[in-house]
């Protein structure tokens, strides 16, 4: 989505798509939806992608982090978004 320029060309579609991903990722991991927006922000920096690829598509800074610690890194308004978001 980012490589194709969709985020910049259609921010409203990008917002919809992140909500779509958040909804469906919950099938596999119920605590994951609040992190969908964080992942979009993370992908803004090309250095993050380069580091991820260089580390063999592994994220050592994420693996082993508790949900509580990871959630504490989110913006305050996103921490408790498991309620209505991504449905609002």
N, C-alpha and C positions, 0 to 999 in steps of 0.2 A: 504494500500500500504506500509506504513511504518512498520506495525506489521509483514507483510509477508516478509520483507527484500528486497522488490523490489527496494527501493530507493538506497540502497547500491549495490545491485547486478546489477542493470541496470539503471544508472543515465540518460542515453539518453531516456529510456522509461519513467522514472519519469518526465523528462522535457516535453515530449510529453503529458503525462497524465495531468499534471498541465495546459498545454495549452488547452487541451480538456475540462477540467473542467471550465476554464476561459471562453471559447467560449460559453458553454451551460448555465452557470450561468447568462450570460448577457440576456438570455431570460426572466429571472425573475427580474433582477436588473442590469440595464445598467451600473451603476457605479462600479459594483463588480469586473470585471476582473483584474484590477491592484492589487487586494488583494489576488489573488490565490497563488502567489509565497510567499507572506508574511505568509499565512496560512501554507504552507509547512514548512517554517522556524520555525514558532511558534510550530509546532508539533514535532520538534526535541527535545524539552525539555520535558521529562516525567512529570515534575512538573506542566507544563501547562495543560496537560491532566488530571492529578489528581485533580487540582484545578477546572477545568471545570466540572468534574463529581461531586465533592464535593459540588459545587454550584448549583446542580440540572440541569446540562447541560445549564447553563446560563452564559453569559459573561458580568458582570456588568461594566467591564472596556472598553467595546466596545459599549454597548447600550447607545444611546443618544449622541454619538460623531459625530460631523458634518463631512461631506465628506472632507471638506477642512482641518480640524484638523487631520483626519485619513490619508489623502494623504500626509500631511506634515511629518508624521512619516515614510513613505516609503523611501527607498533609492532614491536619486535624479533621477537616471536613470530610475526608475520605476514609477515616479509620473505622467508622461504624456504618459503612455503606452497605453492609450485607442485608439490611432491611429492604428498602424499596429499590435501590440501585441494583441492577441496570434497567429496571422496569419503568423508571420515571423519566 
